[in-house]
Amino acid sequence: MQSPSLYARAMRAKRRLVPCAMIAGALIGASFFATSAPTQEPASAEEPTSAEQPASDQESAATESFYLREVRPILQTRCIKCHGPDEQQSGLRLDTAKRALKGGESGPAVVPGKPDESFLFLAVSGSDLLTKMPNEGPALTDAQIAVLRQWIEQGAAAPDDESDLASASDHWSFQPPIAYVPPDVDPSIQSTDDSAARPINGIDSFVLARLQSEAIAPSPEADRTTLIRRLSLDLLGLPPALDEIDEFTSDERPDAYERLVDRLLASPALGERWGRHWLDVARYADSHGYTRDFAREIWPYRDWVIAAWNRDLPFDQFTIDQIAGDMLPDATLDQQVATGFHRNTLINEEGGTDAEQFRVEAVADRVATTGSAFLGLTLGCARCHDHKFDPITQADYYRMFALLNNCDEPEIEVPSQWQVRTGELEKRAEIRRRIDAMQKELEAQRSEFEASQREWEKSVTPEERSHLPGPVQVAFDMPFDERDAANKKLLEDHYKRTEHARAAFPLLEEISRLRGSEPKIATTMVLSERSEPRETYVHRRGNFLDHGPRVEGGVPTVLPQLAPGDEPADRLDLARWLVDAENPLTPRVVVNRWWQKLFGRGLVETEDDFGLMGTPPSHPELLDWLAVELVRREWSPKSALRLIVTSATYRQASLARPDLESVDPQNRLLARQSRLRIEAEIVRDAALVSSGLLTRTIGGPSVYPPQPDGVFDFTQDPKPWRTEKGANRYRRGMYTFFWRSSPYPAQAVFDAPGGNVTCTRRLRSNTPLQALTLANDEVFVEAAQQFARRVLSEAAVADDAARVRYAFRLSMAREPRAPELERLSAFLVQQRQSLAPDQIEGSATIGATDNEAAPSNEATEQAAWTALCRVLLNLDEFITRE
């Protein structure tokens, strides 16, 4: 049998396997910093341990594992569309190894040990004997072709009991993570600048061992200015201040970097940055969705997420609170607010809809979101039939559905601590007692009131009707006697606010005045478990009206099961199961997603699909080690982030390397850091920081910064947008009110998700609209104007070169290079000479809501510097994290 790959042999020689339950991480003999071998090394799973288990059996098992981990994902993602259960071109099926060995009309597709005689290998490698496959989509990569060759050379072994589409439990992600001991690394390994590449923690040991096995050198550490800007953007979502840069670059203490990391992890801006990541997963938005898309109040949930990150709430408790916080003993208000995670589903308020249909749709969304967010599985694919690729049946899906099917969906009040402390609740109660007394007087005039309301309805013109709030329009269009209680109340309440009603009924004016004096208490949307559970059935073909067998709550049978209990399983059982020590998926999925945020790509690239169609991990031992570490560190998010960002792997320079272009163009082996375009909200935040405009208030209701006219022209209902005039105009982007049907344009153009479904990874596009937004959007023009004022007033020396250097550092953190300084200075001179009078006047006044326009004798200078600052805010480097 052919020997394993260089990487496999290196890992066999280097690693020590310590099988353990995830909860027993404390039993690991070495700390996470350990890089040296233990005095007595446990037997490797790939080495014979006794005469009772011959080497050939061990090698066969290893090859079968290689097939499941490396080979089958290639066949299932690239081949079975034409050679699977639905279609068998040339009579060939490749959804199992046995069928590949059997072959089709031309004979066996795989000849064990002989890749050059195997039709499968010849077809994908481009042999002149066969048409190159696949015939749709891109060709297989060299690495994928090498995997197929290696598998065939080693005998094409596969499990005997492999099912048609999936094996019930042998897929890598369904196995418990292994507490690998970080491998030893050759101490003489050098980075590309000939400096020693020393491992700082276990992450580096795994990465360097892989690079060493591939004969690839790591990159050197990035310079300090790059490091602090990278860290600030990654951890806080904000560029660093100049005094912070100067302090770090001049700090000669050996632990200066670690001190910087600890300071940033303690910043309240961390919760905003990493809370925003989670809000993508939670599909957070400020409106209901669908075509009517009315506003909702759920921002207290957003603030709960921010606070949870800032207080380092362990991820297991973070999960339990969001899935079932209301069901915990003596649940706090915060734990109830946390259940807003699954209230972020869309709500359809169009007339004539079936309420049960869209309630079912909301539950289905909760199942799919739970699968993606915590398990990395596409559970939604089993809603209408058994999953085509993963070992998840339709019955499994509806068992999960049953656990989430017993919720009511109330709104609760969330008074602030200040309101509780100052007696605002008692004040409101007294006002409401007075209003109730007046309402009883008004109710005595019920017949006269209804007659007056009918008279008003007849007088409303189509133009006036079009300006009524959306739900009121729906009620208005119903005949008076056909309205249900909810619609009657909705329209009656609106009528009471009209001048027509107040002229007939003076009590309404007094009631309105009293209500206007009521303290305003925020509300939020939460879940509440029903006392009488609903019955749940399999929906045949996904049709909620076509009931199949009844099911009890449960989880997919391929995974460890819920602990048995006297009562039927419920939502709290699901929450605890998601973060149970026996669940192999959640810790892997979580650390992989955090890794993705810090490197641009997860160790598992398909971060929302750890199933058979997903890509296998690039560093499987590292992924397992990180998952075990997360649990060992009691699920602490800040501890996990600190571990990653203090590694030498994270600190590497991100410069492109010609030597990697052919062997690792996507940087999967981590021989350097990645250059990443910063995310949508952070683009605007960075401009506000550079200009000095950013308001750093945390939390509170969503706000309305400037946006272009006409945004709501294509929505069914016009949306209110009260453009802010004060400090709220410059709040961080995550607080911008987000309509699902009409997202804030400057965020949408930079790939912010729409909030309709869970988003576990944002796209990064590169379009002309992005450059146009940076150059011309009112927000960025206003930022450039204030940026120019800041440079003119703050630069230590009042000459062009000093001011250009100052502006460059404010925006890029680093000093400009000589050619950059020369070109920017020349541009400044050219602008002074060529600006037209209207450009000069406009530059001094556009958007200057809270800032005085520049005096006329300084207008030209202000306009020229504004032009230069607009250039800086439009540079690729400004919106890129190096």
Secondary structure, DSSP 8 states (H G I E B T S, - for coil): -----HHHHHHHHH-B-----GGGGGG-SS-TT--S--SS----TTS--STTS-HHHHHHHHHHHHIIIIIHHHHHHHTTTTBSSS-BGGG---SSHHHHHH-BTTB-S--TT-GGG-HHHHHHHT-TTS--S-SSSS---HHHHHHHHHHHHTT----TT--SS--SS-SGGGS-----B-----TT-B-TTS-B----SHHHHHHHHHHHHTT-----B--HHHHHHHHHHHHTSS---HHHHHHHHT--STTHHHHHHHHHHTSTHHHHHHHHHHHHHTT--SB--TTT--B---HHHHHHHHHHHHTT--HHHHHHHHHHGGGSTT--HHHHHHGGGGG-S-----TT--HHHHHHHHHHHHHHHHIIIII---GGGGSSSS-SSSS--HHHHHHHHHHTSSEE--EEE---HHHHHTTHHHHHHHHHHHHHHHHHHHHTTHHHHHHHHHHHHHH--HHHHHTS-HHHHHHHTS-GGG--HHHHHHHHHHHHTSHHHHHH-THHHHHHHHHHTS----EEE--EE-SS---EEEEGGG-TTSEEEEE-S---TTS------SS---HHHHHHHHT-TT-SSHHHHHHHHHHHHHHSS-SSSSTT--STTS---SSHHHHHHHHHHHHHTTT-HHHHHHHHHTSHHHHB-----GGGTTT-TT-TT-SS---EE--HHHHHHHHHHHHT-------SS-B-----TTTTTTSSS--------SGGGG--GGGB---SSS--HHHHTTT---SSS--SS------HHHHHHHHHSHHHHHHHHHHHHHHHHH-SS-SHHHHHHHHHHHHHSS---HHHHHHHHHHHHHHHHH--HHHHHHHHHTT-SSS----GGGHHHHHHHHHHHHHHHTSTTTTEE-
